[in-house]
Amino acid sequence: MRLSDVISDPTLWARRLTRATVVGLALGVVGPFGSYLNDSLVARMAYWTALLWLGTLILSLGVGLAMVIGLRWRLPRAFAIGVGIILSCAPLAAVAALIGRTAWPRHTDVLSPLDWYSQTLFVAAPLVIAMLWFEGRVASPPPPTAGAPDDPRLPARLRDQALCLQMEDHYVRIHTPAGSDLVLMPMREAIAALGGLEGLQVHRSWWVARRAVIQATPLGRAASLTLTNGLVAPVARNRIAELRARGWLD
């Protein structure tokens, strides 16, 4: 996993900045931490929106870098995210203090650096956690919830030799070294029926066994996997980071 994978998606940035704008406008109306005393409603909304945009930039970079380092050092994901938030809030608090003291010195000169930092952390931490949770729910494929290793729809010879699964309408095509077979079952149930076979769902329509991959080829912000039977499986853009973190794309 590289930092570029975390920050290079324009769609992701657009969504994050849109949410930051909505939250910034709402905070401008509410005026938390006494900011309702500062100037007009329009000025407060502009201040909070600009701060949320800047926070999106700083926290996306800081937390993204912390997650990359955490993966490489095998740190718990929650710990890496927490460290990223704590460290990233320091420069964000400094900028907030600079703007606040310049624009409204009468109301903000009484605040200490610790006050600015604690207020920044209080706002940023739940927003970042909610954002990552939401993005994870949207990006991750649904987990297998049905099926079992002894599912009669998937014969043992296919389970043991499966190289990849390919969804075709209501069917799943199971590719093996000897050829392929169509089975009438949902993809998620076919994945569950493989039991403990190591692999990943690399695309909405493809699951690939780790043992089957012989080559990974980058394709812009996506990729493809060449398998031992000659098939080429596409990799969805939102699966790149996980595959790289697991060493599939090295």
Backbone torsions as a table, in degrees:
resi	resn	phi	psi	omega
1	MET	NA	132.3	179.2
2	ARG	-119.3	156.5	179.7
3	LEU	-60.7	-33.3	-179.5
4	SER	-60.6	-30.4	178.6
5	ASP	-69.6	-27.1	-177.4
6	VAL	-79.3	-33.6	-168.8
7	ILE	-115.8	2.4	-172.4
8	SER	-95.8	5.4	-177.1
9	ASP	-93.5	108.2	-178.1
10	PRO	-63.6	-32.5	178.3
11	THR	-65.0	-41.6	178.6
12	LEU	-62.7	-43.5	178.2
13	TRP	-62.2	-41.9	-179.9
14	ALA	-61.2	-42.2	179.7
15	ARG	-67.0	-42.2	-179.4
16	ARG	-65.1	-42.6	-178.9
17	LEU	-70.8	-32.0	175.5
18	THR	-64.7	-45.8	177.7
19	ARG	-63.9	-38.5	178.6
20	ALA	-62.3	-38.4	178.8
21	THR	-64.1	-44.8	179.8
22	VAL	-61.7	-47.1	-179.8
23	VAL	-65.7	-40.5	179.6
24	GLY	-61.4	-43.8	178.0
25	LEU	-63.8	-40.0	179.2
26	ALA	-65.1	-42.3	178.6
27	LEU	-66.1	-33.2	176.3
28	GLY	-62.8	-36.5	178.3
29	VAL	-71.6	-45.1	-177.4
30	VAL	-71.1	-39.9	-179.6
31	GLY	66.8	57.6	-178.1
32	PRO	-69.0	163.2	177.4
33	PHE	57.3	33.1	177.5
34	GLY	79.6	4.2	-178.2
35	SER	-71.0	-11.3	176.1
36	TYR	-65.1	-15.6	177.6
37	LEU	-82.5	-12.5	-172.2
38	ASN	-90.0	107.5	168.0
39	ASP	60.1	-155.0	-175.4
40	SER	-89.4	170.5	177.8
41	LEU	-60.5	-43.2	-179.1
42	VAL	-62.3	-42.8	-179.9
43	ALA	-64.2	-40.9	179.2
44	ARG	-65.9	-41.9	179.4
45	MET	-64.4	-39.0	177.4
46	ALA	-65.5	-41.6	-179.6
47	TYR	-62.3	-51.2	-176.3
48	TRP	-68.6	-37.1	178.9
49	THR	-65.8	-44.5	178.1
50	ALA	-62.0	-39.8	-179.9
51	LEU	-66.4	-39.1	178.2
52	LEU	-68.6	-36.1	175.8
53	TRP	-64.8	-45.8	178.7
54	LEU	-64.2	-40.7	178.0
55	GLY	-62.5	-37.5	177.3
56	THR	-60.8	-42.4	178.5
57	LEU	-64.8	-53.0	-175.5
58	ILE	-64.8	-45.6	-176.4
59	LEU	-72.4	-34.2	176.9
60	SER	-62.7	-43.0	178.8
61	LEU	-69.4	-47.9	-175.9
62	GLY	-66.0	-48.6	-179.6
63	VAL	-70.1	-37.4	177.1
64	GLY	-60.5	-44.5	178.3
65	LEU	-64.1	-41.0	178.8
66	ALA	-62.4	-38.6	179.0
67	MET	-67.9	-38.2	177.5
68	VAL	-63.0	-47.5	179.6
69	ILE	-64.7	-39.7	179.1
70	GLY	-60.6	-40.8	177.8
71	LEU	-64.4	-42.5	-178.2
72	ARG	-67.5	-35.2	-179.8
73	TRP	-91.9	2.2	179.2
74	ARG	60.4	40.8	176.4
75	LEU	-86.4	153.1	175.1
76	PRO	-58.8	139.3	-176.3
77	ARG	-59.9	-43.0	-178.9
78	ALA	-62.2	-37.9	179.0
79	PHE	-65.3	-44.9	-179.9
80	ALA	-62.3	-42.2	179.0
81	ILE	-63.8	-43.6	179.4
82	GLY	-60.4	-45.0	178.1
83	VAL	-62.7	-42.0	179.2
84	GLY	-60.7	-42.1	179.1
85	ILE	-65.5	-47.5	-177.6
86	ILE	-59.9	-44.0	-178.9
87	LEU	-73.2	-39.0	-176.6
88	SER	-70.1	-26.4	-178.8
89	CYS	-70.3	-19.4	-179.5
90	ALA	-65.2	-54.8	178.0
91	PRO	-65.6	-33.3	178.8
92	LEU	-65.2	-40.7	177.8
93	ALA	-64.6	-37.8	179.2
94	ALA	-63.1	-42.1	178.6
95	VAL	-66.8	-42.6	179.1
96	ALA	-60.8	-41.3	179.2
97	ALA	-65.2	-42.1	-179.9
98	LEU	-61.7	-46.3	180.0
99	ILE	-65.7	-46.0	-177.2
100	GLY	-63.0	-43.8	-178.7
101	ARG	-71.6	-28.1	177.1
102	THR	-74.9	-43.0	-175.5
103	ALA	-81.6	-39.8	-174.6
104	TRP	-134.4	64.2	-175.8
105	PRO	-59.7	-32.8	-176.3
106	ARG	-65.0	-31.4	-176.8
107	HIS	-97.5	-17.5	-171.3
108	THR	-112.9	-12.5	-178.1
109	ASP	-63.7	-20.4	-178.3
110	VAL	-79.3	-11.3	-177.3
111	LEU	-84.1	132.6	178.1
112	SER	-86.5	166.0	175.2
113	PRO	-55.3	-36.1	178.5
114	LEU	-66.0	-36.8	177.6
115	ASP	-62.4	-46.8	179.6
116	TRP	-61.6	-42.7	-177.9
117	TYR	-67.0	-45.3	-177.6
118	SER	-64.5	-38.0	178.1
119	GLN	-66.9	-41.3	178.2
120	THR	-62.8	-45.8	179.5
121	LEU	-63.2	-38.0	-178.7
122	PHE	-62.7	-36.9	179.4
123	VAL	-82.6	-43.9	-171.2
124	ALA	-72.2	-43.2	-172.9
125	ALA	-57.2	-54.1	-180.0
126	PRO	-64.6	-32.5	179.0
127	LEU	-66.7	-43.0	179.6
128	VAL	-65.9	-44.4	-179.9
129	ILE	-61.8	-44.0	178.7
130	ALA	-64.0	-40.5	-179.7
131	MET	-62.8	-47.0	-178.5
132	LEU	-66.1	-38.4	178.5
133	TRP	-63.3	-46.3	-178.3
134	PHE	-64.7	-45.2	-179.5
135	GLU	-65.3	-35.5	177.1
136	GLY	-66.2	-38.1	178.5
137	ARG	-66.6	-37.4	-178.2
138	VAL	-74.8	-40.9	-172.3
139	ALA	-80.7	-31.2	-172.9
140	SER	-77.3	138.8	175.7
141	PRO	-69.4	152.8	-179.0
142	PRO	-61.9	136.5	-179.7
143	PRO	-70.8	152.5	176.4
144	PRO	-61.2	125.4	-178.1
145	THR	-120.1	-3.5	-179.4
146	ALA	-142.9	174.2	-178.7
147	GLY	86.4	162.5	-178.8
148	ALA	-154.2	159.4	-179.4
149	PRO	-57.1	-20.9	179.9
150	ASP	-105.2	23.6	179.4
151	ASP	-60.5	121.9	-176.0
152	PRO	-66.4	-17.3	179.1
153	ARG	-72.5	-18.4	-179.0
154	LEU	-118.7	98.2	-176.8
155	PRO	-58.3	154.2	-177.6
156	ALA	-59.1	-36.4	-178.1
157	ARG	-63.6	-32.2	178.3
158	LEU	-78.2	-39.2	178.7
159	ARG	-61.8	-43.7	-174.2
160	ASP	-73.1	-29.5	-174.0
161	GLN	-108.6	4.5	-174.6
162	ALA	-59.9	129.9	174.4
163	LEU	-100.3	-38.6	177.2
164	CYS	-161.1	161.4	174.5
165	LEU	-116.8	139.1	179.8
166	GLN	-130.3	120.8	-177.8
167	MET	-76.4	132.8	176.2
168	GLU	-134.2	96.5	-175.8
169	ASP	55.7	-119.1	-179.4
170	HIS	-90.7	4.2	-178.3
171	TYR	-109.8	163.8	170.5
172	VAL	-124.3	127.2	176.3
173	ARG	-93.1	120.2	179.3
174	ILE	-96.6	115.4	179.2
175	HIS	-92.9	132.1	177.2
176	THR	-131.1	170.7	176.4
177	PRO	-59.2	-22.3	-177.5
178	ALA	-92.2	-4.6	-177.6
179	GLY	141.0	-145.5	-179.2
180	SER	-146.9	155.1	178.0
181	ASP	-135.6	143.2	174.8
182	LEU	-94.0	132.4	179.4
183	VAL	-127.0	135.0	179.7
184	LEU	-84.6	95.5	176.6
185	MET	-168.8	153.7	177.7
186	PRO	-66.0	152.9	-179.8
187	MET	-56.9	-45.6	-176.0
188	ARG	-62.9	-33.0	178.8
189	GLU	-75.3	-34.4	177.0
190	ALA	-66.1	-39.8	177.8
191	ILE	-62.5	-44.8	179.9
192	ALA	-63.7	-34.7	-178.4
193	ALA	-69.4	-16.7	177.7
194	LEU	-74.7	-8.7	177.9
195	GLY	68.8	-129.3	-175.1
196	GLY	-91.2	13.7	-179.2
197	LEU	-61.8	126.1	-176.4
198	GLU	-70.6	128.1	178.7
199	GLY	179.9	178.5	-178.9
200	LEU	-143.1	148.8	169.9
201	GLN	-82.4	104.8	-173.0
202	VAL	-91.0	-9.4	-177.4
203	HIS	-157.8	160.5	179.2
204	ARG	-54.7	-32.6	-175.1
205	SER	-109.1	6.1	-175.2
206	TRP	-136.7	134.0	166.4
207	TRP	-120.2	137.0	-175.5
208	VAL	-127.9	134.0	174.4
209	ALA	-76.5	140.2	-177.9
210	ARG	-59.7	-37.6	-176.3
211	ARG	-68.2	-17.6	-175.0
212	ALA	-86.3	-13.1	-172.9
213	VAL	-83.6	125.4	176.7
214	ILE	-115.5	-16.8	-179.6
215	GLN	-158.3	140.0	174.6
216	ALA	-117.0	132.9	-176.9
217	THR	-124.4	117.7	176.4
218	PRO	-65.2	141.5	177.3
219	LEU	-135.4	80.0	-175.1
220	GLY	67.4	-124.2	178.4
221	ARG	-91.6	4.6	175.8
222	ALA	-116.4	-163.5	-179.9
223	ALA	-163.4	173.6	173.6
224	SER	-138.9	155.6	-179.5
225	LEU	-120.0	125.1	174.7
226	THR	-91.1	130.4	-173.9
227	LEU	-105.2	167.1	-175.8
228	THR	-63.7	-23.5	179.3
229	ASN	-92.4	7.9	177.5
230	GLY	92.7	-10.4	178.1
231	LEU	-69.7	152.6	175.1
232	VAL	-118.9	116.0	-177.6
233	ALA	-99.1	130.7	177.6
234	PRO	-74.6	149.4	176.0
235	VAL	-115.5	124.0	179.7
236	ALA	-68.3	150.7	-176.7
237	ARG	-59.6	-37.3	-177.2
238	ASN	-79.1	3.4	177.0
239	ARG	-107.5	-6.8	-175.3
240	ILE	-58.4	-49.2	-174.5
241	ALA	-59.7	-44.3	-178.8
242	GLU	-66.6	-41.6	179.3
243	LEU	-63.6	-40.4	179.0
244	ARG	-67.2	-39.3	179.3
245	ALA	-62.9	-30.3	-179.4
246	ARG	-88.6	-1.3	176.9
247	GLY	87.6	9.1	-178.5
248	TRP	-73.5	-26.6	-174.1
249	LEU	-107.5	9.7	179.6
250	ASP	-70.4	NA	NA
